[in-house]
Amino acid sequence: GVTDRNYKRLQRVQNSLARVVCNAPYRSPSLPLLKSLHWLPIEQRIDYKIATMTYKLRLHHQPSYLYELISDYQPVRCLRSSSSALMKLPPLNESRTQTSTRAFRFASPKIWNSLPVVVRESTLLSVFCRLLKGHLFKIFEWPLDRPGASESSLTATNNGAVYKLYWLLTIDYWEAQNQAQKCTTVQLFNTQCRVKEI
């Protein structure tokens, strides 16, 4: 499992990468950029990887050392949940610490059972991955979905383009100035050489 501290570190790396891809300023909000790129935040990406691995384990029963850690939920009586493709959760007394709850045998059933039935019952891996990413992308609280959020934060990409254009023009200006100075120096040198020849 990953600790909260490492979550934040990885999220800062992803935020910086999103700003680079979108040419956004350093202090621009990162969540609107992630949404425009259709990137899942780090915590949701980890859930995506665990859910995808669980789907492959249920489908192929490989690798065996991971498949032995999970099992399907089988109720004693015939219930509606019997046909929901649920997984059995480990006993609570086995998760004595917070670190143990991050283990695959605990995280896999928890994430799998939280998925909609349509996602869990997908017959193809490609369909499962598409529905899973759409589900995780939908349930995450993006800035515009939160109370009091506005669309002003989405202008960060445009501001980044303006900053980039400004710096490009500045660099072109200084390159032109240096080139003109070099030309002037060459002309003065040629003039001095001609004077010496005379």
Secondary structure, DSSP 8 states (H G I E B T S, - for coil): ---HHHHHHHHHHHHHHHHHHHT--TTS-SHHHHHHHT---HHHHHHHHHHHHHHHHHHH--SHHHHTT--B---SS--GGGGS--B----GGG--STTGGGSHHHHHHHHHHTS-HHHHT-SSHHHHHHHHHHHHHHHS--GGGSTT--GGGGGHHHHHHHHHHHHHHHHHHHHHHHHHHHHHHHHHHHHHHHHHH-
